[in-house]
Amino acid sequence: ENRPVWEIMKLLLDIALLLLAAQLSESACFFQLQSTRATGKSQESKVCIDTTDGTVHEVGESWNATNCMLCRCFTGIYQCCFRTFRPTIYPEDCVAVLDLEACVYRVHLKDDPSIECPSFGGVAK
């Protein structure tokens, strides 16, 4: 079946709006300005230096930072967003601990980390 061009355009616009909404809803993000000093003048950087571990990334590059964040390098700035959600509802005798290797929160008894606890709901860290 041949669809009219306007139907295809509307579908593409709907997809673009959904992608934009997903990006805007990404919470717990921050931006880090990158600048270099040359003869007293501030210049935009052509690379991003991750302040958590000192790694250098090219403009356009994305990387998983060591603190469970997904970062993207832009000219003169980079953005990082948490990749995990912190549980918000769990029993009082339990604690939520971030596993930096797996980038997930583990909820377990405060007195016995080997016993997992149920958890519900979550917010970006």
N, C-alpha and C positions, 0 to 999 in steps of 0.2 A: 504494500500500500504506500503510495506517495503522500507524504505529509506536506502541507503548505509550508513555505519558508518561515512564516511568522510563528508557526507552532514549534519549529526547530529552534528558532531564536528564543522563544519564551522558555523552552526547556533548558537551553544553555544558560540563560539568565538566572533561572531558578537554581541550577547547579552552582553557578558562581556565587549567588547570594548565600547558599548553604555553606559553601567553603569559607566565605567571609565571616559568617556568623560563628563557625567553629573556631576560626582564628581569634575573633574578638572575645569569645567566651573563655579562651585559654587564660586561666587565672594564675596568680602567684608568679608573675613574671617581673623582671626588672631590666632596665637598660643601663649599660655602662659606656660612658663616653671614652673614646680613645683619642689622645692627641699627643703630638710630639712637640718639643720646643726647639726651635732653630733660630738663633740670633734674636731671641726675645719675642718671636712671633709664634702664635699657635697655628699649627697646620693639621689638616685632617690626616689621620693615619690610613695607610693602605693595607694594614693588617690589624688583627685583633689579638691582644694578649690576654689570655684567661687569667684573671687575678687570683684564682684559687690554686693554680699549679704552674703558672708561668708559660704555658704552652702557647705557641704562635699559630694563628689561623688566618688564611687568606680571605679576602672579601668574597662573599658568596658561599663560604664553607659553613657547614653545620657540624657540631660535634657533641658527644656526650661528655659532660664535665664530670670530674671526680666526685662532686657533691650531689649526684643524682639529678642533674639539670641538663636540659637540652638547650644548646646555645647556637645562635646564628650570627655570623659576622657580616656587618654592613660597613660602608665607608664611614669611618669616623666613630662608629658605635657598634656595640653588640648587644643582643637580647638573649636572656636566659630565662627558661621557664621550668618549674619543677615538673618532674616526670612521674611523680607519685602523689597519692592522697594519704593524708594522715587520718586514721580512724578517729571518730568523734564519740561513738557510743559503744561502750564496753563496760563490763563489771568493774566496780570500784577497787577490787583486789587485784586488778590486772594493770598492765602498763603497755604502751605502744612504743616500740623501739625500731628505729630505722636501720635496716640492713643495707649498708652502703655498697656491698658487692652485688646484691640482687636488686637494689633500689626499690624495695618494698618494706612496708611496716609489718613487723611481727608483733602480734598481741599475745602476751603470755602472763601467767601469774607473777606478781611481784616477787614472791618468795621462791618460785620454782620456774625458771625459764624454759624448762622442758615441757611444761604443760601449757598448751595453747588455749586462748580464750576466744569466745565468739565476739565479733564486732560488726557494727552496722553503721552505715553512713560514713562520710568522710569529706574533708576539705583539702584543697591544695595546701601543701605545707606552708 
